[in-house]
Amino acid sequence: MGKAAKRRPKASAPSRGKGSAESAMAVVRSNPFEVKVNRQKFDILGRKTKNDVGLPGVSRSKAIKKRTQTLLKEYKEKEKTNVFKDKRFGEYNTKISPEEKMIRRFTLERQQNYGKKNIYNLNEDEELTHYGQSLAEIEKINDIVDSDSDTEERGTLSAELTAAHFGGGGGLLRKKASSGQEDEEEKPKSRKELIEELIAKSKQEKQVRQSQRESALELTEKLDNDWKEIQTLMARKTPKSERKDKEVEKPKPDEYDMIVRELGFEMKAKPSERMKTEEELAKEEQARLQKLEADRLRRMRGIDEQETKKKPSHVSADDLADGFILDKDDRRLLSYKEGEEEEEEGEEEEGGKEDNENDQSEEESAAEDEEDVAADNHSDLESDLESEEEAAGNKEEKKDETTGDESQNMEGLDPKMEAAKAELPYTFAVPESYETFKSLLAGRTIEQQLIILERIQKCNHPSLAVGNKTKLEKLFGFLLDYIGELANLDLPDLKAIDKLILPLYNLCQMFPEAAGGSMKFVLRDAAHDMEEAIEVKGRATFPGLDTLIYLKITSLLFPTSDFWHPVVTPAFIYMSQLLTKCRITTLQDVIKGLFICCLFLEYISLSRRFVPELINFLVGILHISLPKKQAQGYTVVHPFTPMGKNLELLLVCDKKDLESWQKQNLPLSIVNRLKEASRTEVNHIRLSCLALCFDLIKRCAVLYESLPSFHEIMHPVKILLTQHVPVNEYPEKMQEWYHGALKELENKAKHYTPLVCEKKKPVPLKQYTPKIIWKTGHKPANCFFVAFYAQTAKDQLLGW
């Protein structure tokens, strides 16, 4: 027993009371594992904590005691209404005087009514009451009007009547008794007699009032009649002329009133139809074109529209529709006859011909089938030879009839059929090769070509079928090749190319990736051709007209202001290489180079990029327009040379040509016509090139005026214009272009950027937080301890 007592665990609990503590201690001693301990990780200020140690016996007795004080009382008082509490203010407070109580109650009542009932009343007087009734309503009370009573005696009752009905008859008897003392000889009347006298008296009074009322009515009627007779004598009708003068003009309605009346008659708003999606619009457009194509084919075959429509047959009112058939049976009867296969083959051949013969052939075949059926009924009586001869004869007759019908149709065509044949088809399939695309547009005007391309896109929209997207992507490449072919003609049709850019733009918007790939492929081929020419010949020439047009189309289809673009950036680099690597040997090269300079200004109009190749090429154009003696004192960059046979390429010495020159635009088509041009025309083209150079210099000065190094960039151009160009020899219009460019260069003030400190990343301050590097396999599961130890290390370092 001693060892067991030593091994028994000890437990202590806080004393909550004598009895409860002893019972709790007994419970704890019996089973210490039932003791519940509430632990807290952190001590938080302002938060009430529960008991640290809970004993099962003590907590249970507390809970029972609390329930008896709360739940038991509520249960006993449940559904009992025999308690009356006076909730008036200050009723049980003896310290407050009765006057103060009344004033306080009055104010509380006023506050309660003001907050609830009169919350929306604005500037209204207070309502005065007397014993709970409003004084205003008491003043408005009127006596009840009796129809049988006079106005003077309205609502009044006689004393005798009130004494008889409301006094129990005692008052009346006492009055009669008092009067009976005077006349002792008269006997007292009973109650019945008194009531009868009272009724008779009231009837008499009522009769008198009735007679007075009737007499008053008769007098009023008589007075009205007399007044009407007098009124006719007194009345005087004014003539119409005087009435018009006296009539007051009606005021015109106000504009606001008119608008309000108009709004009353306006239609109410109705919901509009929803916007259709792109797929729905494409389906509707395809259905419309298919319907138009069916109408065109019908008109081309000469089929009347009224014949195709089924005319409604007359149906009588007594028709029971016994012969109604839902679906028409179009199956043909089989005839087991020799030569049947030959007839079927002949019908198949006829069915493959033009559709304008279908109706006639069907009627003939139907008639022949009836004849064949009739002949089959007697086929057993005829011999095989006769049947063969008849079949051969019928076949020859058929051939003769068909050939005759074809010749008649070809000789006399209906003008409507000819007009339908001349029309463009409304539905087209996407061509699968460039040859079919070219044949589709061959022999058509540019307007018809645009219509064909538009209908191809509408009939083969990507949302209508799965493979339409790839087909239309190929169409973009075909259209690019077709534009290049038009540009390479001896007389390029630039107007047609300009109009074909619209369908090209639409296809580019639908398929930007495929369009960009096709354009990059074209530019890559042109760049490879230039590099091969440099490797083989040592020099490169300007590309053909098709490549220049492709560069122009690039600026129209793709954004040129991007910092980097997968199509525009290669085109930009290719144009800069053309201005630096292609030598200027002919006047055609000068025109192509100036065209590329114009393209450069279009490309950089928004981004304002600096293009040194552009400035160098303009300096070279001014260089080749000077005589050899004046071409000194400045440097020229490749592809121009300071000395050589092509130095005076734009120099014009003929005074007559200088005087007769007029400013004109330089179209690209002029490149192919220079060989046939006369000397005067060539000199005029040279002067136009020089005028265009002055214009480009002016535009560059406006574009690059905000650059800090503007004067250094345009310095060689300014030297050539001021010191070397012979201005006095040029015509007046050329001098205007020259002075305009020089003015733009000289009026620009120097822009110096202020000095700014170099931007550097701020150096962070040194921190004392230890840097912890975890090795693989040693990272702790709970990072809270790591943060705790790091914070303590920091506090120790700072001395906190």
Secondary structure, DSSP 8 states (H G I E B T S, - for coil): -HHHHHHS---------HHHHHHHHHHHHH-GGG-EE---SS--TT-----SEE-HHHHHHHHHHHHHHHHHHHHHTTT--------STTSS-TTS-HHHHHHHHHHHHHHHHHHHTTTS--S-----EETTEEHHHHHH------TTS-STTTT---HHHHHHHTSTTHHHHHHHHHHHHH-TTS----HHHHHHHHHHHHHHHHHHHHHHHHHHHHHHHHHHHHHHHHHHHH-----HHHHHHHS-------HHHHHHHHHHHS-----------HHHHHHHHHHHHHHHHHHHHHHHHT--HHHHS-------TT---TT--SS----------TTHHHHHHHHHHHHTS-GGGHHHHHHHHHHHHHHHHHHHTTGGGS-HHHHHHHHHHHHHHHHHHHHHHHHHHHHS--HHHHHHHHS--S-----SSHHHHHHHHTT--HHHHHHHHHHHHHHT-TTT-STHHHHHHHHHHHHHHHHHHHHTSSS--HHHHHHHHHHHHHHHHH-HHHHHHHHHHHHHHHHHHHHHHHHHHSSB----HHHHHHHHHHHHHS-SSSSS-TTHHHHHHHHHHHHHHB---SHHHHHHHHHHHHHHHHHTTTT----HHHHHHHHHHHHTTS-TTT--SS---TT--SSSTTTTTT----HHHHHH-------GGGGGGTTT--HHHHHHHHHHHHHHHHHHHHHHHHHTTTSTTHHHHSHHHHHIIIII--GGGS-HHHHHHHHHHHHHHHS----------------------------TT---S-THHHHHHHHHHHHHHHT-
